[in-house]
Amino acid sequence: MIYFISPQEAWLMNRDQMDQHAVFRKDFTVITNAIAETSSTALEAIFMRQTGLIFHGLSRVGKTSCIKVINSKLHEFMPRAYVESPLVS
């Protein structure tokens, strides 16, 4: 879901509205170029029926966020697909 809010509107929001907004809840993902490219590569591998993928990278660089985006996109194309990952619930 995409939210657009002006700075003036932010000042007028009450506490309940703030609690419901994704930015204030910190419940959003910024799709960076790296996440977009990695998810495209991973989805292509999945559609080519490769049996597994390993994400390797430094700590705190967005591997889990990328896996969550891939899982979300995969379920758009294959709603019954099963993704097994210790990181994605």
N, C-alpha and C positions, 0 to 999 in steps of 0.2 A: 504494500500500500504506500502511496506517495502522499506526503503532506506538504502543503505550501502554507507558510505562515509569515506574515510581515512582522518586523520588530514592534510595530504599534499594536498589533493583535496579541503579541506575546505579553505585553504589559497589561492587557485587559483580561487575560485568562485568569480564571479562578483556580483554586488548588485542585478541584476535581478534574477540570479540563487538563491541567498539567499532568496529573497522574495518569490520564488516559492517552497522552501524546507519546508516540514512539521515541522521540528524541529525549524527552524527560525521563522515560522509563529505561532509556538506553537499550531499546529493543529494535535495533535496526542494523543492517549491514551495508556498508558502502562498497559497491561493486567496482573495484579497482581494475586497471588493465591486467594486472597479474592474475587476479581471481578470474576475470573473464577468459583470458587465454588458457589458464590451467583447467578451468571447468570445461571449455570447449574441447581441449585435448582429451580430458578424462571421459567426457560423454562420447566422443568419437571412439575411444577404445572400448567403452561399454557396448556401444552399438555394433562394433566389429567383433563382439563376443570374446574379448580377451578375458581371461579368468581372474585377473587380479590387478590391483594398482597399489603402489606404495608411494606415499607422500613423504619426502625427506626434506628437511630444512632446519634452519636454526630455530631456537625457541622464540615464541612470541612474534612470528612473522605471518600468521594467518592461515595455517594449514587447516585448523578446525573450522574456521569460517568458510574456507573454500569447500571443504567436504560438505558442510551444511547447504551451501548454495547448489552444489552438484546434486545432492539428495533431493532438494526441492525441485530443481529442473528435471531430474530424472522422473519424478513422480508426475510431472505434467505430461510426459510422453508415455510413461509406463506406470499407470496408477497401482498396479499389483506388484511392481518390482520390489525386491527385498534387498536392502542395503545393510550389510553387517559391518559395523564399526564400533569399537569401544568408545568412540568420541561423540557419536551422533545418537541422540535419543529420540 
